[in-house]
Amino acid sequence: MTVAGFTGYFLLGMGPGLIIFGTMAFRKSFLTILTFTSAFGWLISLISTATLLRAFTPLPDRSMWYIFPVILGVGTQEALRPFVYKLWKMSSRQLDDIALGMGAARLNVNDEFGVALACGLGHGLAHSMMFFLGILPITLGPATYYADSCSSMPLFGYAAMSSTAFTLLHTSSMIIAFDGYASQDKSRQYLPGALHLALSLLTLINFVDGACVAIGPVLLATSLGTMVYAGKIAYDRCIDALPDRPTGAGS
């Protein structure tokens, strides 16, 4: 393959996440720092889990054996999600105290959702670095690669689709979860973990010959739907936070 192939796969796998970063997080310095900090923290979590699972490899060549590391990996990440929220709430109270002492504006609803987006985007980018960027340099080699069970789609094409899907999923999931914790809505607290586990287990169907052709689009469609839902939550909360307009005498 060529540099063009490398660039194409990079844009497919990382482009949406970088667009979100450039248009949403990069506009404020503290969101930029938070995105990088979040990515680093989640990457450490993923590497630690992978190091633990390394002791149990190689696994038998049957998809059912991969269910256990998937559940462990997802469970570890989801156990950290409420901790991330609590850490942010502690920090936000300190920031509000500082702002009050300086006579500056306190954090508003837009800031709250910006923080959730930055934390989630960092999670998604860490996932992409762990599972996609690591294999991307191979695309500069003399040929492409195909998995035995997926002869109709290049390995790098599927990896790029999966990278984009999970980046969007993790970004929107953090928005949903943060809102769930703040409003004590149990369904929104547990939905991100359920989707994360379901889509992760869904990837194991790729062991079935030709299944990758369907699994990739399903991952993308589900993550896009999750992002639309997260956007609706953020929009509704921002509208609710607007001050009531005074009603005119003639209205």
Order of alpha helices (4+ residues) and beta strands (2+ residues): alpha-alpha-alpha-alpha-alpha-alpha-alpha
